[in-house]
Amino acid sequence: MQPSRRPQRIALQIQHEVSVMISRDMKDRRVGFVTVTGVQMSPDLRHARIFVSLMGSEEEKKESMDTLTHAAGWIRRELGQRIRMKFVPEIAFLTDTSQDYGRHIDELIDKIHGNTDE
């Protein structure tokens, strides 16, 4: 039996809808430059982990994340109206650190190449 593709389809739909909500529909200006980079669904579709990339100073990033966490109930209710599902998943926002990790790796590679050119 082939594994279901439904969690992936729903994750992509949630990613799109949450991106639109944050960029167009949220009235709270404390949310800075936020990009939804991915969504992970639990196999039973009851929980969604939404990964976001945040721009700005550390204080601005923290304020954006706090505001998103505070607005999770509103976002979940909006999802329920936009996506037809038996159960609307509980959502949790997590910081996507892949860009920071990639930048760190680039710095290490530059450092290694800089040391070999001497």
PyMOL commands that set and color helices and strands:
alter all, ss='L'
color gray80, all
select helices_A, chain A and resi 6-25+58-70+72-82+98-116
alter helices_A, ss='H'
color red, helices_A
select strands_A, chain A and resi 34-41+47-54+90-95
alter strands_A, ss='S'
color yellow, strands_A
deselect
rebuild
show_as cartoon
